[in-house]
Amino acid sequence: MSVICSTSIRYNQSLENALSIIRRLGFKEVDLLLITGWAHIDIPDLVNDFDSCNRRIEALLTKYDLKPVAVNAKYSVDTYDRSAEAIKQRERETYSLIRFMKYYGIEVASIQPTLKFNDEFLSGKFKDTVETLKEQKEIAYTEGVKIAIEPHIGSGFDTIEKVYNLMREIPDVPITYDPSHFIQKGENLYETEFMLNNTVHVHLRDASKTSIMNLFGQGIIDFDWIVQKLKDKKYKGYISIEYLPQKDFTEEELFEDIVRIREYLEKAFYSEK
């Protein structure tokens, strides 16, 4: 197990700015955002000119002596879109994403499903979304990597019941576990344990019913419980500390919080039960 930091801490500024902060906070490994429309890396850019796009990224990683070990991605087309054009574009983006992963030796990519914040609409797209996720899983398996879905607030998989339904359709679906999305929905943290059986990557921060991001100790997430369950399941993957800039706390508070969580996790994981 290794604790890493996501470039989400500066998702709305340059990738260089995010990497410089992550290195300054003492991290050597990083979780890169490849979310279309955000400031860092767009997957369609990898499709259109992989070498040029990757040279820019590699130069920045070298400059700040950081190793990418995970990516958090989102396609340019909706997860539930089953039109021939969308399927073809998603396939192009998937293979470009996997090419990027293989270049850096990254084993797991987290995929953010389409966010609509409309339960009725998304429930009607469940079967189409499942078909897409099956395709992604099979392509990744063939290529020797894992593409994991992140059950995300505002998506079709933001409650415990919805994730149960997904796992009934795809029992071996790889999952990126981020409890904050369920906490803000008012779900019971301890009832998410079944997801850990399929967990290949973890995003972590504190949260509450009123905020998806709280400073460490100010939310209601039971970090001790999460750590123990991951230990019990002999989890060997990465835990990515994932915060976005927030108006509710200062930049200094955010950076101090990230370091506190890292120190807590490292101590907790490397101590005896």
N, C-alpha and C positions, 0 to 999 in steps of 0.2 A: 504494500500500500504506500502511495506517495501523495502528498498534498500539493496541489498546483493552483494556479490562479487564472481566471478567465479574463480575456481582454474586454469583457463586458463593462469593466470599471470605467472605460472610456469609449463606450460603444458609439457615442455621438461626436467623437473627435478622431484624430488620425490614429492609424495603427501604430505609428512610431511613438506617439504620446502614450498610448496604452502600454506598449512594451517597455518604455523607459521607466514608467512608474512601477510596473511589475518587477523589473530587475532591481530597482531601488528598494523595494520592499523585501528583497532577499530571496526571491524565487529564481530557480534555474530552469523550471519547466513551465510550459504555458498551454492553456486551452484557447485555441483561436476561434474567433467568430467568423463564420462564413455565411452570414445572413443577408440575403439579397435586400438591398435598399438601405442597409446600415453603412457605417463609415469605413469598415475595414476591408473586407474581401467579398466580392460578389462571385458566386459560383459561375454565372454566365461569362464573367471575364476569363475564368479558367477555360471555359469551353471555347471562347473566341480566340484567345491568344495565351495559351498555358505558359509558354516559356517566358514571355515578357512579364506576365503577372507574377509568376513564381520567382523570377529574378529579383523583383522588387521586394517580395516578402522575405526571401532568403537573405538578402543584404541587410534588412532590418534585424532579422533574428541573429545574424552574425554580429552585427554592431552591438547588440545588447546581450550577447552570449546567452541566448535562450533557446531551449529545445522544445519544439511543439510535440506534445504527446497525445493530444486530443483535439477534436474540432467540434464546434456547435454550429450546425448548418440549417439552412432553410432554402428550399427550391424556389425558383421564380414563378412556378405554376402551383395552383392549389393541389393539396394532397388528394382531394376527392375528385379532381377533374380526370375523367376517363376518356376524354376525346382523344382521337388518334394523334392529333398535334401535340396535346399535352403529354401523352405517354412518350412520344418520341423525344420531346424536349427534356423531360425528366430523366430519360435514359441517358441522353447526352450529358446532362449535369451530373448524374450518378457516376458515370465512368470518369468524368473529369475530377470529381471529388475523390474517387478511389485512386486515381493516378496521383493526386496531390498527397493522399494519405501514404501511399507506398513510397513516394519520394522521400518522405521524412520518417518512415517506419511507424506511422500512427496506426494503431489497431482498431480504434473505435471512433465512430462519428455519431454524434447525437443529432437527430433530425427533429426540428420543431414542426409539428403539424400545422396546417392552416388555422389561424386564429380568426374567429368570427364573433365570439361572445354572443352567440345565438343558439341556444340549446336545441330549439325546435328545428332550425335549419340543419345543424350539424348531425342531429339524430337521423335525419332523412338521408344523409350522405355516409352513414356508417359503413354500409356494404362496399361502396366505392372506395372509401378510404382504406378499408381492410385489404382490398385487392391490390391497391398501390403498395401498402406495407409488405404484403407477401412478395411482390415483385422486387422491392428493395432488398428484402432479406435474402432472397435467392441469388440476386446478382452479387451481393456482398459475400455470401457464403462461397460462391464459385470463385471469387477473387481473393479469398483468404482473409477478409476483414469483417468487421461487424458494423452494421448501421442500426443504431438503436433509436427507438421512438422515445421522446421525452413527453410524458403526460403533462400537459401544460394548461394552465388556467386560460379559459377562452377557446380552448380546442374541444374536439369531440371526446377527449379522454381526461377530463379534469375532475372526475369523481371516482371513488372507489368502485362503484357499480359499473361505470363505463370501462374501467381498466379490466375488471373481471370479465366483462363481455368481450373485450379485445383478446384476452388470453384464452378464452374459450374458442375463439376463432383461430388464433395462432398461438398454440400452447408454448412454443419456444421463442416467442418474439423477444428480441433483446430490448431491455429497458434502461433508460437513463433515469435514475431515481432522484427526484427533487421534491422533498416533502412540503416545501413552502406553498406550492400550488394547491395542495389539498388542505393545508391548514387555513389558508385564507377563505376557502370554500366552506369552512366549518366542519370538515371531516375529522375523524378520529385518527390520529397519527398511528396508533398501535394496530389499527386495522389495515394498514398499508404493508404489513410484514410480508404478505404473500408476494408482493412485487419484487422483494429482494431475491427471490429464487431465480428471477430472470435478469437481475441487475448486472450490467457490464460497465456502468459508469455512474458516478454520483455527482450531483450539483448540490451545494450546501450553503445555507445562510440561515439566520434566524428569521422568524416570521410570526404573525399573529392573525387573528380573524379580521382585524382592521387594516393590516398592512402585509403585503407579500415580502417586504424587506424591513427587518428591524435590526438594530445593533445587537450584537451577541449578548444574550442574557436579558434583553428587554422584550423578547418575543416569548412564545410558549413551546417552541420545538424542544423536545427532550433529546439533546445531543448524546447523553450517556446511553440512552436506550438504542439509538441508531448505531453508535459505535459498537455496543455489545452484540447487536444482531448481525452487524457486518463481520465481526470477529467470529461469531458462532457459525456463520456461513462461509468462513475462510475466504472472505473477499480479498482479492489481490489486485484490484484495479486502482484507478485514480479517484481521488476526491477533489473536485474542482470548487474552489470558493468563488461564488458567482454573485457579485453585486453590480447594480447599475447606479450611476450617480443619482442621488436623491436630494430633494429640497428639505427633507426632514432632518438631515444631519450634515455636518460640515465635511469638507474633503479630508481634513485632518482626522476627524472621528471615523470616517470610512476606512482610511488607510490603517489606523490603529486597530480597528475592529478586525480587518483581514488578518493582520499579524496575530492578534489574540486567538482567532479561530484556528489558524495554522498551528500555533504553539499548543493549544488545547488538543487538537487532533493528533499531533505527533506524540505528545505525552500519553494520551489515552490509548493509542494503538500499540505503542511500544512498551507499555507497562503490563504487568501480569494481571490476569483476571482477578 
